[in-house]
Every structure is written in C-alpha cells, then in structure tokens.
Amino acid sequence: MGGVLPILLLILAGVLVGGALSLRRQGAPRGAVLTTAALAMLAAVAGGLWLLPGEGS
C-alpha cells in the first residue's frame, strides 16, 4: 500500500483543484473556493513528500 497512497493523494489533489475551479466559475462563496484549494494543496504536498526518499522505507 506504500506505493499506492501517494498516487491516490495526487489524484485527490487533482480532483480538488478541478472542484475549486468549478466552484469559482459557479460563483460559490470565496471561503468555499479557498477551503477546497487549500485541501488540494495539502493533498498535493502530502503526496509529493511521501514520494521523497527517507529513513522509514
């Protein structure tokens, strides 16, 4: 499962970025757009950091 989780996190980040763009186009409140974008960035950073070589693996 160690190799699948970062890929799933990056996929989630892509879905959330698309959701944030869609929310913005639909005129959603700014807080909803920013929250979705922040979650997308968090998922992307987590997925990217998971792929870095480290001591645990």
C-alpha positions as CSV (number, residue, x, y, z in Angstrom):
1,M,0.0,0.0,0.0
2,G,3.0,2.3,0.4
3,G,3.3,2.9,-3.3
4,V,-0.4,3.4,-3.9
5,L,-1.1,6.0,-1.2
6,P,1.0,8.9,-2.8
7,I,-0.7,8.3,-6.1
8,L,-4.1,8.4,-4.5
9,L,-3.2,11.6,-2.7
10,L,-2.1,13.2,-6.0
11,I,-5.3,12.1,-7.7
12,L,-7.3,13.6,-4.9
13,A,-5.4,16.8,-5.3
14,G,-6.3,16.9,-9.0
15,V,-10.0,16.3,-8.2
16,L,-10.0,19.0,-5.6
17,V,-8.3,21.5,-8.0
18,G,-11.0,20.8,-10.5
19,G,-13.6,21.2,-7.8
20,A,-12.2,24.6,-6.8
21,L,-12.1,25.8,-10.4
22,S,-15.7,24.6,-10.8
23,L,-16.8,26.3,-7.6
24,R,-15.2,29.6,-8.8
25,R,-16.9,29.5,-12.1
26,Q,-20.3,28.9,-10.5
27,G,-19.8,31.9,-8.2
28,A,-19.6,30.0,-4.9
29,P,-18.6,31.9,-1.8
30,R,-14.9,32.7,-1.6
31,G,-14.4,30.7,1.6
32,A,-15.6,27.5,-0.1
33,V,-13.2,28.0,-3.0
34,L,-10.3,28.8,-0.7
35,T,-11.0,25.8,1.5
36,T,-11.2,23.5,-1.5
37,A,-8.0,24.9,-2.9
38,A,-6.2,24.6,0.5
39,L,-7.2,21.0,0.7
40,A,-5.9,20.4,-2.8
41,M,-2.6,21.9,-1.9
42,L,-2.4,19.9,1.3
43,A,-3.1,16.6,-0.6
44,A,-0.5,17.5,-3.3
45,V,2.2,18.4,-0.8
46,A,1.5,15.2,1.2
47,G,1.6,13.1,-1.9
48,G,4.8,14.7,-3.1
49,L,6.6,14.5,0.3
50,W,5.5,10.8,0.6
51,L,7.5,10.1,-2.6
52,L,10.7,11.6,-1.3
53,P,13.3,9.1,-0.1
54,G,13.6,8.8,3.6
55,E,14.7,6.7,6.5
56,G,11.4,4.9,7.0
57,S,11.4,2.9,3.8
